[in-house]
Amino acid sequence: MKKIFNLALMTLIGTQMLFFASCTSYKNVPYIQNSAYVDYSEGARLYDARIMPKDQLTITVNCPRDPEATAIYNLTVQTEITLNMSRRTSTQQPSLQTYLVSNKGEINFPELGMLKVVGMTKTELEEYIANKLHGQYLKEKPIVTVTMSNYKVAVMGEVSQPGIYTVTNGKVNIFEALAMARDLTIHGQRENVKLIREDATGRKEVVELNLNDANVINSPYYQLQQNDIIYVTPNKVKAKNSGIGSETSLWFSATSILVSLASLLYNILK
């Protein structure tokens, strides 16, 4: 019976050792590990987001010397705002109208009509509208300001706080997006982060990024575009635990019962 007891005990210890030995290796956890060997000249360029279909643009036009002349270009809409949730009272407050970029890449701007804006940067569109208005519609060259109202990215998978995040400055990189999602969990694969992207023509692609490799900062996918989706793949430990978590608990319980029975029989029959 002593042999049975020893066998059961060794089985329990061996199972636990195998379980903990399967934990994630430290070398797969730190980001950008080989930063000393990166050619930083490759990424020496500033990123500027380009307008895509379904973007919502807020456009303001101002002439400091003649502000009344630009009123037609700064259209407003009435937005309902709730003042008192208990009484459900509300008021109307004007806000600037947004322009939805069509699937053809166009917006309908006052007096200028349909404008092809897809593929332009914010700065390029500002200069384009200012030049179109100057001379023909406005004596003074106006100051045009364009902002993207619905610039967002989605982060999902093995992160602490998955969700859809709005970007206010029109620029965000892969690490900033993960920081907004409170970073990867310990079960997320740093070397296999998937980026899902759709371009202006509707073509979709899935790209795998290795965040352990410092060369990721030179990747054309390092800077995210609006509507990008980041999916952090779970590692093997998480995958196994999710599939056999309850079975593992039952296995440990059964092993513990077996050890207890073997110990009891040993004490009775010795």
N, C-alpha and C positions, 0 to 999 in steps of 0.2 A: 504493500500500500504506500510505502514511503516513495517508491519509484513513481507511482501514479501522482502523488502530491507534487513531487519535484517536476514531473513532466508538465502538469497543469500550470505550475508557477512559472516555469520557463516559457511556456506558450504565451502567458499573459505578458511577461516582460518583453519577449520577442516581438509581439504584436505592437506594443507601445513604442518600442524602439523603431520599428519600421514606420509607424505613423509619424513620429516626430522627425525621423530622418528625411521624410519626403518634403519637409518645409522648404520654402524658396531659398535659393542660394543668395548670399549677400551680393555677389558680383552682378546679379541681375536687377538690383534695387537702385543704385545711384544713377542720376542722370548725367549726360555729357561727360563720360569718363575720360575720353582721350583728347581733351581740349588743347593740350600742348602740341598736337599734330594737325590742327585745323588750319587751312589756308583762308584767313579771314578776308582776304581781298576779293574772294568770290562773292561774298554777300555785301560788299560795300556799295549799296544802292538803297535809296529810300523807297518804301512801298507806298503806293497810293491806290486805294480801291477804285475799281471801275464799275460804272453803272450797269446793272443787269435788268432784264425784264422782271416785273413785279416789285421792283424797288419803289418805295414811296419817298418822294423828294419834297422837301420844303424849300421854297425859293422866295427870297426877298430882294426887292429892287429899291434902291435909295439914291436920291439926288440931294445932297446937302443944300444946294442953292435953291432948289425948287421941289420941295418934298411933296407938294400937292400933285405934281405931274406924274408921280409914280404910284398914285393910289390905285389905279386900275390894275396894276401888276401884283399888288399885295392883297389878294382876295381873302376874305375871312368867312368862316362858317360858325354857326352857333353850336356850342357844345354844352350839353346838360351836365351840371355838376350838383351832386347831392350835398346839401348843407347840414341837414339834421337827420341821421339815420333812424331815430326813434319816431319822428313825425313824417319821414319820407318827403321832406320839402326839398325843392331843387330850384336852381336858377340857370339862366342861359348866359354863357360867357363866350365871347368871340375868340376864335383861334385861327391861325393861318391855315389856309387850304393847302392840302398836300396833293402832289401830282403822282399818280400811279403810272409807272412805265408799262406800256402794253407789251404783248408778246412780240410785236414788231419792233420794239425798242423805241417807241415814240411817246411824247407827252403833248398835250394840247395846251399851249401857253397863250395867254391873252395877247391879241393883236398879231403875234408872230405865227399863230396857228400850230400845225403839227411840226414838232422838232424831233429829229433823230438824235437821241441822246445815249443810246446803248453803247458801251465801250469807252465812253468818255470818263475822265476822272472828274472829281468835284471842281478842281481848279479850271480844267478845260471847259466845262460847261458854264462856269461863271464868266469866263472871258468870252465865250461864244455868244451868250445872251447879251452881255454888255455891248459887244460890237454890233449885234443885230439891231439893238434899240437905239444906239447912238447915231444921231444924224437924221434918220428917217422918222423916229418917234420921239426922241428926246434930244434937246439941244446940248445938254451936258452928258458926258459919259457916266453912266450910273455905276454904283457900287452894288454888285450882285453877290448874294451869299446863298450857297446851296448846302443843304445838310441831308443826310440819309436818315429818314425817320424810323425805318424798320430794319436796321442792320443788326442781325442776330446770328448766333451760332448755337448749336445743340451739342451737349456733352452727355454721354451715356455710358453704361457699362460699369466697370470697376473703379468708380470714383466715389468720393465721400458724399457729394451732393449733386446728383445728375439733374439736368434741367436745360431749359432754353434761356440763353443769356443775351441781353441787349448790349450792344457796343455803341457808346455815345460818340466816340472820336473817329469812327470809321476805320480803325486799324487795330488788329489783335493778332498775336501769334499763338502758336500751339501751347506754349507754356503758360501764357497769360490766361488762355481759355481754361486750362486745367486748374490754374490757381483759383479762378472764379468758381469752379466746381469743388473746391477744397482739396485738390490734389488726388492722385490715385490712391486706392487702398493698397495694402501690402500684397493683395492677391492679384493686382493688375499687372499685365505683361508690359513692361517698359519697352521691350524690344519689338513689340508687335501691336502698335496703336494704329487703328484703321481710320482713315479719313475718307469720307464719302462726299463727293463734290459734283455739282451740276453746273455746266457752263451756260453761256447765254443762248446757245442753240438747243439746250435740253439734253445734251449728251452727258451721261453720268459715268463716273469712274470711282474705283475704290483703290486707295493707295495705302501701303503699309509703311509706317514710320518707326524708326528705331531711336527712341529717346535716350538710350544708353550711349549712342554714338554722337559725339559733338558735331560731326559733319551735318547733322540734321538742320543746323542753323543756316546752311547754304542751300537747303532744299527749296525748290520753287513752291513747295507746300507748307513751308515754315510759317509764312504769313497766311492767315486764313481769309477766305472770302466770305461775303454774306451768305447765310444759309448753309454753310458747311456743317457737317455732322461728324463728331468725333466719337468713335466707339473704342473703349478700352477693353481688350480681350482678357478674360480671366485666365489665370495660370492653371496648371494641372492639379495643383492642390485644391483650389477652389472648385474646379470641375468635378473632381472625385468626391469632395465633401458634399456638394450639392446633389450628386447622384446617389451616394450611399451613406449620407449623413445619419439617417435613422438606422440603417443596417449596421453601421459602425457602432452606434450606441448599443444596439441589441447584442452585437458581438462581444463588446466589452462586458455587458451585463451577464451574458451567458458564460463568458470566461471566468468572471468573478464568482458566479454560482458554482461553476465546476471546481474552482479552487476551494471554495468553502465546503462543498460536499466531500472533496478529497481529504481535506483537513479533518472533517468530522469522522469520516470512515477510518482514517488513520488513527485518530485518538481512540475510537471504539475497539478497533481490532488489534491494536499494538500489544 
